Amino acid sequence: MTGDAPQPEEPPQRELTTGELVIIEPEARGAAPDVPDELEDQPPTDRNRPTVVIDPHRPLPDVAVSPEVEARLERMENSPFWMTETERAQAEPATPVHHPGRRRRQPAHRPLGPLTALVTLSLLAAFFGWVSAEPFWLAAGHGKDGYATTAQCHGDGLTQRCAGRFSTADGSFTAPWVTLLGITGESREPGAITPARMVSPSSDQAYAGPAGTLMHLRWVLGFLLVLTCGYGIAQSTGAHRLETGMRRRRAVLLSFAAPILLQLGFLAAAF
């Protein structure tokens, strides 16, 4: 009986498990080390899985990256985090120290502007101190009561100018010609007599009416404007641009002290 002999059936192929997978390296890199004999008969597990030696000199593939990623990697490679303590100590003195929130103050190179502002603000402080000295003493209750006789009045409102004669109620002194402030209504007519007050016989102003809100407003505004002139002097002369905090504080205090001393001088003279 002729015919082809039956072929033996091939056994079914079994899928490899994770423990049986082996990474095959190229022949140029050398064969993987042999598995010890005592491990060949053991079932494959994670503990006895063969280890493949990786060549550390194998070049890495070139991967194209964006400029942003390359700059980030450059900062990471040059970060002080990778330095030793000795290298970090040597690099710290060479790094400039920047204080957040503080900027370097530039000194003034042209003194003409600050000097002009200093003179102008000092004159303004002297004027405000002079016009607020007498209202302050009158509001505080210091002065002589008497009567003012209107001689002439010109203008109206803020431009009103009145003058006349003042005599104290007790007849201690008489001022033949003074500026009358606070004259309103029929008191503007020549010859009208109005109750008034004067700070001292040397004063050239008489204030009609009681010491009310207007009188207090006169000296309060004057004092505030004197302090404003002190602040302007400190800003225009560069007192806040000095190097150390002690010098800045002294310069600012002197800027405020000058107008305040002028104010005190006018108060003493008006008393």
C-alpha positions in Angstrom: 0.0 0.0 0.0 1.6 3.1 -1.2 1.0 6.7 -0.1 2.5 9.4 2.0 3.2 8.5 5.6 1.2 10.5 8.1 3.1 13.5 9.5 3.4 13.9 13.2 1.3 16.7 14.6 3.3 19.7 16.0 2.6 20.5 19.6 0.7 23.7 20.2 2.8 26.7 20.8 2.7 28.1 24.4 2.7 31.8 25.0 5.7 33.1 26.9 5.1 34.6 30.3 6.6 37.8 31.6 9.3 35.9 33.6 10.4 34.0 30.5 10.9 37.0 28.2 14.5 37.8 27.5 15.9 40.9 25.8 18.2 39.8 23.0 21.2 42.1 22.5 23.1 42.4 19.2 26.2 40.1 18.8 28.5 43.1 18.8 27.7 43.9 22.4 28.4 40.4 23.6 26.0 37.6 24.7 24.1 37.8 27.8 25.5 35.9 30.8 24.6 32.3 31.3 21.8 31.5 33.7 23.1 29.4 36.7 22.3 25.7 36.6 20.5 25.8 39.9 18.0 28.3 38.4 17.2 26.4 35.2 14.9 23.9 37.0 13.1 26.5 38.9 9.8 28.0 37.6 10.2 31.5 36.2 9.4 34.2 38.7 10.3 37.8 39.2 13.1 36.8 41.6 15.1 34.6 39.3 14.4 36.4 36.0 17.7 36.8 34.0 19.4 40.2 34.1 20.6 41.7 30.9 23.7 44.0 31.1 23.1 47.4 29.4 26.1 49.1 27.7 26.6 52.5 29.4 28.5 53.8 26.4 25.8 53.3 24.0 24.9 56.7 22.5 21.4 58.0 23.1 19.2 58.8 20.1 18.9 62.4 19.0 15.5 63.7 19.8 14.4 67.1 18.4 13.1 69.4 21.2 11.7 72.9 21.1 13.9 75.9 22.2 11.7 76.3 25.3 12.4 72.8 26.4 16.1 73.1 25.6 16.3 76.3 27.7 14.5 74.6 30.6 16.9 71.7 30.4 19.9 74.0 30.4 18.6 75.7 33.5 18.1 72.4 35.2 21.6 71.2 34.4 23.2 74.5 35.6 21.0 74.7 38.7 22.9 75.2 42.1 20.9 72.1 43.3 23.6 69.8 41.7 26.5 71.6 43.3 28.3 70.4 46.3 28.4 72.5 49.5 31.9 73.7 48.6 31.0 74.7 45.1 27.8 76.5 46.4 29.8 78.4 49.0 32.3 79.5 46.4 29.5 80.7 44.0 27.5 82.7 46.5 29.9 85.7 47.0 30.0 86.2 43.2 26.2 86.4 43.0 24.9 90.0 43.6 22.3 90.3 46.3 19.0 91.9 45.3 16.5 92.9 47.9 12.9 92.6 46.6 10.9 95.7 46.8 13.9 98.0 47.1 15.4 100.0 44.2 18.6 102.0 44.1 18.1 105.6 44.7 19.7 108.0 42.3 21.3 111.1 43.7 20.3 114.5 42.4 22.9 115.9 40.0 21.4 119.3 39.3 21.1 121.4 42.5 19.4 124.4 40.9 15.9 122.9 40.9 16.0 121.6 44.5 17.4 125.0 45.7 14.7 126.9 43.9 12.0 124.6 45.4 13.5 125.0 48.8 13.4 128.8 48.7 9.9 128.9 47.2 8.4 126.4 49.7 10.1 128.2 52.6 8.6 131.5 51.6 5.2 129.9 51.3 5.5 128.3 54.7 6.4 131.7 56.2 3.3 133.3 54.5 0.9 130.6 55.8 2.5 130.7 59.3 2.0 134.5 59.4 -1.7 134.5 58.3 -2.6 131.7 60.7 -0.9 133.0 63.8 -3.4 135.6 64.9 -6.5 133.5 64.1 -5.0 130.8 66.3 -4.6 133.1 69.3 -8.1 134.6 68.9 -9.6 131.1 68.6 -7.7 130.1 71.8 -9.2 133.1 73.6 -6.2 135.4 73.7 -6.8 139.0 72.7 -8.5 142.3 73.5 -12.2 142.9 73.1 -13.3 146.3 71.7 -15.1 148.1 68.9 -14.2 148.7 65.3 -15.3 151.8 63.4 -15.5 151.2 59.6 -13.9 153.9 57.6 -14.0 152.3 54.1 -14.8 149.0 52.3 -14.1 148.0 48.8 -14.9 144.9 46.8 -17.1 141.9 47.8 -16.5 138.3 49.0 -12.9 137.2 48.8 -11.8 140.5 47.3 -13.4 142.6 50.1 -11.0 145.1 51.8 -12.1 147.0 54.8 -10.2 149.4 57.1 -11.0 151.5 60.1 -10.3 152.3 63.7 -10.2 150.0 66.7 -10.6 150.8 70.4 -10.6 148.4 73.3 -13.6 148.3 75.6 -11.5 149.3 78.6 -9.7 152.1 76.8 -6.3 150.5 77.2 -5.2 151.3 73.7 -6.5 152.5 70.4 -5.4 151.6 66.9 -6.1 154.5 64.5 -5.9 152.5 61.2 -6.2 148.7 61.0 -7.5 146.2 58.5 -11.0 145.0 59.5 -11.8 141.3 58.8 -15.2 139.7 59.0 -17.2 142.9 58.2 -20.6 142.1 56.6 -23.9 143.7 55.9 -24.5 147.2 57.3 -21.2 147.1 59.0 -19.6 147.9 55.7 -21.0 151.4 55.7 -18.6 154.2 56.7 -19.0 155.1 60.4 -20.6 151.8 61.4 -19.4 150.4 64.8 -19.0 146.6 65.2 -17.7 144.5 68.1 -14.2 143.2 67.3 -11.1 141.8 68.8 -7.3 142.3 68.4 -4.5 140.0 69.5 -2.2 142.8 70.7 -1.6 146.5 70.3 1.2 145.8 67.7 -1.2 144.0 65.4 -2.6 145.6 62.3 -5.7 143.5 62.0 -9.0 143.5 63.9 -11.5 140.6 63.6 -15.2 141.4 63.8 -17.7 138.9 65.2 -17.2 135.9 67.6 -14.5 133.2 67.2 -16.6 130.7 65.3 -16.1 128.1 62.7 -14.5 130.6 60.2 -11.9 131.6 62.8 -10.9 128.0 63.5 -10.8 127.2 59.8 -8.3 130.0 59.2 -5.7 128.6 61.5 -6.3 124.9 60.8 -5.8 125.4 57.1 -2.8 127.5 57.7 -1.1 124.9 59.9 -1.9 122.1 57.3 -0.4 124.2 54.5 2.8 124.7 56.6 3.1 120.9 57.0 2.5 120.5 53.3 5.4 122.8 52.5 7.6 120.7 54.8 6.6 117.6 52.8 7.3 119.4 49.5 10.8 120.4 50.8 11.6 116.8 51.7 10.5 115.5 48.2 12.1 118.2 46.1 15.5 118.2 47.9 15.9 114.4 47.7 15.8 113.7 51.4 14.3 110.3 50.6 17.1 109.4 48.2 20.0 109.3 50.7 21.8 106.0 51.2 21.2 105.0 54.8 17.9 105.0 56.7 19.4 107.2 59.5 20.3 109.9 57.0 17.0 109.8 55.3 15.1 110.1 58.6 17.3 113.1 59.7 16.8 114.8 56.3 13.1 114.4 56.4 12.8 115.6 60.0 14.9 118.7 59.1 12.6 119.3 56.1 9.6 119.4 58.4 11.4 121.2 61.2 12.2 124.3 59.2 8.5 125.3 58.4 7.4 124.3 61.9 10.0 126.6 63.4 8.8 129.4 61.2 5.3 128.8 62.4 6.4 128.9 66.0 8.2 132.1 65.4 5.2 133.8 64.0 3.1 132.5 66.9 5.5 134.0 69.3 5.6 137.3 67.5 1.8 137.6 67.3 1.3 136.9 71.0 
